[in-house]
Each structure stands twice: as structure tokens, then as C-alpha cells.
Amino acid sequence: MTDGKRRKGLAAASALLGGVLVLSACSGSDAETSGGGDRTSQAEADAAAAKESSEAQIKITPDDGSDNASINNSAGVTVSKGTLTEVKMTATDGTEVSGQISSDKTSWKPTGQLERATTYKLTATAQDSEGRAAHENASFTTVSPKNSFIGTFTPDDGKTVGVGMPVSINFDKEITDKAAVQKGITVNTTSGQEVACHWFSTQRMDCRPEDYWQEGATVTLKLALDGVEGAEGVYGVQQKTVSFKIGRNQVSYVDAKTKQMKVTQDGKTVKTIPISAGSPENKTYEGQMVISEKYKETRMDGSTVGFTDDDGKGEYDIKDVPHAMRLSTSGTFIHGNYWGKGIFGSANTSHGCVGLADAKGADDPNTPGAWFYDNSIVGDVVVVQNTGDKTIAPDNGLNGWNMDWAQWKAGSAV
């Protein structure tokens, strides 16, 4: 072969080889660009596949990747143009969350409250009218304790309490936006009495009417705090409604001068009981006090309330005080006394409590201490008079009745 023929042959081979390389390296071709052939572009293929997929549209809330989600209302699944066939929700530790698909099969919600600071995964399946399946997945994290607050309230749901029982709410975080939080809390009574709330601090709010609750009324507390920002970056998580009933109207009057207690119901005296109040050195607070706790027997140690001797030991330590009922946070009780002899009705000898004659072991129902305990309930009022001491602070226990109505309402944030 001559050199000229050789060069022409190599050129032809090179051109052929180049053509093969072009065809194998690209999805397109001269035929495609020129309108020849029946290949379909990827976009057209995707569109065709989508056209054949399910019409069901699943929506999971909160959005995938969300954090600080509510433990009450966040989780949910809805579907349009279809019906739900399966929903599964699990925590990071694999614990499955129970839930229920609605009767029309278009939504799903958990049946219980979620945990704080927990990541959950939701998987949902639905089908359209032609039975074609659609799937959706999402995960989210609920609000952490650090970024949330709760309110511990008293009294508990379903309780029957005395006419002096306020609604008292203690928050586990300092509340800086008191108005926002208070707007999320409502207290209503079937008696129709106006109820006002008063902030004692950034962590405590009490609510009461101007006068004692009316006997037989039902009081309802509603906490709609879910998502309410109580402080910067700190959100409420509670969504709760509780109710309690007001029992008979019992108010007892302790007179430290006469050393007698008059127990009244509906304004009528039902019993008079001799008492022993605080000594001249340790006077009992005066004022309206509400029974907040009851103990058939309890220990009273003077060192816990500041009554100590030179060695730092309590001036008294009685481990079986009978029929004790708390009147203040600082340690004022009205209780049975089995160790005092001849003092009831004649001498004030206590460290500030109000004592009634009782029996050791709290097992004699015929003593004055046992009678008063058995005929008292949490929320009853004990009014202490003529002790010569100052009036108890309104926030020392559940004793907001010692603040007049104008002052009380002035402590509202709304």
C-alpha cells in the first residue's frame, strides 16, 4: 500500500472509530436531534411515571426535621384525594406510639401525650380511588425541658374542697411574659362569681373570687399554655382542663384571748373547742388561713422552722403529732396535742401552732383533735384572732384572703 493510500485508510478508520465512540458516550444521537427514532427523554419518562402514580396527597405535621415541637398538638397525618391505610409512629428507642385513624380515614392523631426532648419518626401510607399506594416519612423532635415550662396546680381534678381553696399555680421556670401566660389560663365557677388572678412572683400565680367560693359550686381551671412563650425561648406544653367542687361552708374562728375555737358552718356555730395558741414569746400569726394539707400523724422538728437550742438541735422533736393540718408554708399547723395537760382553754403555750386536746396514736375518735380533723377538709378556713402578732403574709401558704380585693386585682398581668 502506498503512503497516500495508507493515510486515507487510517483516516477512514479513525472517523469510523470516532463515530462509534460518539454513539456510546451520549444518550442523544444525530437521529434523535434530527427527529428520527422513538427514544423518550428522561423528563418525559418521569412525567409518564408520575401520571401513573397515586393521587393521594399525604401531609405529616410537624414538618420533617422540626424541633421544639409541641407534645400535645404537633403530631398528625392528613390525606387528600385518598384514604390512610397505615400510620406508624415510633420514638428513637423503638417505642411505638399508639394512635388512631379517623372514621373517614383521612386523618390520624396520637391517642396520648408525647414525651419532651424526644425524637419521633412517622411513616404513613395511603391509597387513592384506584388503589394506588402513596408513602410519606418525617421525623421531628419535641420541646426539651430546658426550653419549656409547666405549671403545678392545686387543687387536683375531681376534688371536693373548702370555700377558701384558691387555685394556686407554681411554674417550674421564671415567667417573664406574665400577660401571655395569664391569657392562657382561665378559671370559672358555676356560682358566677368574678375570679381574678394575682402574681406573687415570677413563678406563682393564685386565682380566687372577692369572697369565699359559694358552697356547692363547681370551679373549672383551663390551661391552654401549649406553645405559649413564657420567657425568651421557653414555651408552655400544657393543654389541660380540670374541675373541682366546693363543699359545705366551714369557717373556724380561733380566739387566742379566750382560748376557744368556734367552728361554724353556713354561719352557724356547730361546735366550740378549747385551744392553746402560741405563747407570748412565740405568738401565732393572725389572719385568714386555709388548710392546705392533712396528716393523721406527722413529725414536728423545731430545727426545721428555726427553733433550735445552743447546740443547734431542735427545741422540740415530736415524731407522732396527731391530726395535724397545715395552715402555712412556714410551719403553722392546727393539730392535736396529747402531751399538754390542763392547758386547753386556759393557757397559750405552743411555738406558734394551734393545739387541741388529743390522744397519743391518733386512735381516739372522741377527742377534740380527732373531731376537728374528721370534720375538716383541705380548703377550709381557720381565722386566727387576738394573738398580738402580725397578719400572716398572703403568699405564706394559700392565704391570699389576707389581701383586699383591690390589691389582689392589682397583681393581675392582664
Secondary structure, 3 states (H helix, E strand, C coil): CCHHHHHHHHHHHHHHHHHHHHHHHCCCCHHHHCCCCCCCCHHHHHHHHHHHCCCCEEEEECCCCCCCECCCCCCEEEEECCEEEEEEEEECCCCECCEEECCCCCEEEECCCCCCCCEEEEEEEEECCCCCEEEEEEEEEECCHHHEECEEEECCCCCEECCCCCEEEEECCCCCCHHHHHHCEEEEECCCCCEEEEEEECCEEEEEECCCCCCCCEEEEEEECCCCEEECCEEECCEEEEEEEECCCEEEEEECCCCEEEEEECCEEEEEEECECECCCCCCCEEEEECCEEEEEEEEEHHHHCCECCCCCECCEEEEEEEEEECCCCCCEEEEECCCCCCCCCCCCECCCEEEECCCCCCCCCCHHHHHHHCCCCCCEEEEECCCCCECCCCCCCCHHHCCHHHHHHCCCC
